[in-house]
Amino acid sequence: MFYSSTRIRLKSREQVRPAYLLWYQRSLALIARYGLLVLFFAGWQIASTAGWLNAAIIPPLDKIFVALWNGITQGALLGDITISLQRAGLAFAAAIVVGIPLGLFMGQIRSLEQALDPILQLFRQTSALALYPIFILLLGLGETSKVFVIFWAALFPILLSTISGVKEVDSKLLEMARTFGAGRLTLFYRVIIPASVPSIFIGLRLSSTTALLLLIAAEMIGANQGIGFRVMNAQYNFQIPMMFAAIFLLAFAGLLANAILVVLQRCLCRWNIRNH
């Protein structure tokens, strides 16, 4: 009886210990990943509250989050982020529609790449903000010029990543498909496009970040609504907590967009070892 009860206790300890170690390992992983960020925000709050930083310029985080909450509940920031996401989303969607098909064809058709690559490299090396005054002259100061400058900047990461993905398709896969009788069209749809998806998603993630950066710049130059306008307006009126609140809201939007793309990439590229 004593022996059996002892075995039961040992088994229960063996069952508890792996769960405890698993929890411990997960905690260490979270600390390693987010510990520095938590320390940064904690130091910000303490330094601003204690007066080590000028609270008028760098307010405490609690005041920033109060301003963020009030801006969302009262509708001011909510309307701005809605308009900003519409602009960035439209430009990003247009960059996908143009960049991915063009990149697939340029990666496959060498003569097309040789013809288009010089002019694309020229425009890629030219800052989209430098071209923004030209877009305003051609398209006006309305929504079209803002969306177009974001589209222009977001196009090149998608386009270049797609071309690179097509060129880096494993030649052994192509040879194997040809051995099994795959024609040129079948090879394109069944081998080249799926193999290029990981590189395309890298371009999509870079492009989404670029779209948000250009969005703020475009809204700061000529807009009366949007997150960029809200940041500049708050700075002009010395509403510093609201300024930081708008910046944080944009950062959250960028993190959410990146997280969505990462989830989509994992769902579409389960076969790719690099995603696991």
N, C-alpha and C positions, 0 to 999 in steps of 0.2 A: 504493500500500500504506500509506504514511504517512498519506495523507488519510483512508483508510477506518478505520485504527486510531484516528485522532484523533476521527472522528465517533462511533466506538463509545464512547470515553472520555467525550465530551460527552453522549451519550445516557444513559450510566450515571450521570453526575453529575445530569442532569435528573431521572432516576428516583429517585435517593437524596434529592435536596433536598426534593421535596414530602413524602416520608415523614418526613424530619427535621423539617420545618416543622410537619407535622401533630402529631408527637409533642411538639414544643415548645409548640404552641398548646394541646394537651390538658393539658400540665403546668401551663401558666399558668392554665388554667381551674380545675384542681384546687386550685392554690395560692390563687387568688382565692376559691374556695368554702370550702375547709377550712383555709386557712392560719391564720386567727385562732383557730379552735378548737384546732389543734395547738399554737399558741403559748400558749393559755390552759392546756392540760393540762401542757405543758412547764414553764411558770412555776409551776404548782401543785406539780409534783414537785420542782423545784429549791428553791422557797421553803420547802416543808415539810421537805425533807431537810437544807437548810442551817440550819434553825432560825429563819428569818425569820417563819414562822408556827408557832403552837403545834401541834406534831405530835400532841399528845394530843386535840386538838379537830378539827383538819384533818390527818389522817394522809396520808403520801405515797401516790401512786397505786399503787405496787407492792404496798404492804400491803393496799390496798383490793381489788386484783385477786386477790391471794392469798386473801383472805377470800371473795371471790366464787367463786373456783375451788373452795375447800374446801366452801363452802356448797352448791354444785351437785353436786360429786362425792359428798359425804356425804349428800345428799338433803334437807337442811333447807330450803334456798332453793328447791330444785326442787319440793318439796311445796307450799311457800307460793305460788310463782308459778302452779302448776297450779290451786290452789283459787281464787286471785285472778282468774285468767283465766276460770275457769268462772263466777264471779259476774258479772264484767264482760261476758263473752260472752253469757250468758243475758239480762241486762238490755239489752244493745245489740241483740240479735236481737228482743226484745220491742218495743223502741222503733222498730225498722225496720218490724215487722209492723203496728204501730198508726200510726206517724207518716206513712209514705209514702201508704197508701190514704186516710187522713183528709186529708192535705194536698192530694192530687189532687182529692178531692171538694170540699174547701173552696175551692180555687182555681177550680173550675168552677161551683159552685153558690153564687151570691152570697148568697142568703137563709140558707144554712147557715153561711157565714162570718160574716155579721152577727149570727147568733144565738150562735155559739160564741166569736167573737173577744174579747168583753169578759172572759169568765171565763178564757179562755186567757191573755190579757195579765195578768190579776191573778195567776194562778198562776206565770206565767213570771217576774214581777218579785219573787216570793217565793223566797228562797233555799231550795234543797232541804235544806240542813243545818239550817235553822230548822224545817223540817217533819219532820226525822228523829225527834225525840222523839215526835211524834204517830204516825208510822208504827210506832215501837216499841210504843207503847201499844195500837195497833190490831192489829198483826201479831206482836208479841212480839220478843224479842231474838235470834231465830234467823236463818236464811238469808233468809227471806221479806222481812223489813224491809230487810235490806242490799241485796238485789236490787231491791226496789221503789224505794228512794231513788235508786239508780243509774239505773234505768229512767226515773224522773221527771225527773231532770236531763238525761238523754240524749235524751229525747223531743222537747224544744222546738227544738233546732237542726235536727233532721231535718224536723219539721213545718213550721217557718217557711220553711226553704229550699225545701221542696217547693211550698208555696203561692206563694212568690216565683217559682219556676221556671215554674209554670203561668201565672201572670199575665204573665210576660215573654215568652211565646211570640210570635214575630213574626206580626203580623196578616196580613202578605202571604202567609205560608205557609197560614194558615187560609183566606184568600180563594181561594188557588189550589186548595186541596183541595176547597172547596165548588164551585168552578167545574168540577172534574172529577167532580162528583156524589157526593162523600163525605158519608155521613150523619153524624149526631151521634156514634154509637158508633164508627164507623170513624175519624172525626176525632180522637176521644179516644185510641184505641189506636195509630193510625198517625202522628199528628202531635204531639199534646199531650204524651203520655208520653215519646216519644223526645227531643223538644225540651227537656223538663224534666230529663233525666238529668244534665247537667253541674251544674245547681244542686242537685240531690239529692245528688250526690257531695260537694259542698262541705259540705252539712249532715252527711253521714255522717262526714267527716273531723273536723269540729268536735265531733260527737257522740261519736266514739271517744275524743277527748282529754278531754271532759267526763266520760265514763264512768270513765276511769282516775283522774281527780282525785277524783271522788266515792267511788270504790272505796277509795282510801287513807283518806279521811276516815271512811268507815263502818267500816273495819276497825280504825282507831285508837280508835274510841269503844267498840265492843263486839264483840270477836272474840278467839279464841284461836289462830287460824291465818290465814295470808295475809301478803302483803307489808307492808301497813300495820301489822299486829300485829308483824311482825318488826322494822320500823323502831322502833316504840315500845319494844318489849322490849329491843332492843339499846341504845337510848338510856338506859333505866332501869338496865341492867346495865353501862353505860359500855363497851359493845363497839362502839366508834366505827367501826373498819374494817368490821364486819359491817353497821352501820347504813348507811354509804355504799354498801356492796355491794348491799344491798337496793334502795336508791334508784336506783343505776345499772341494776340488773336491770329495774326498772319502766320506766326511761327507754328501755332497749333494746326492751322489749315495745311501748311506745308508738310508737317509730320504725318497728318492724316492721309494726305495724298500719297506720300511715299509708302506708308503702311499698306494702303489699298493696292498699290502696284506690286509690292513685295508679295502679298497674298495671292494676287493674280499670277505672278511669276511662278510661285510654288505650285499652284494648281495646274498651270499649263506646262510646266517643265518638271514633272515628277520624275521623269526618266533621266534628268540631268543630275549627275552625282554632285556637282558643285553647289546645288541648292540644298543639300542635306547635311 
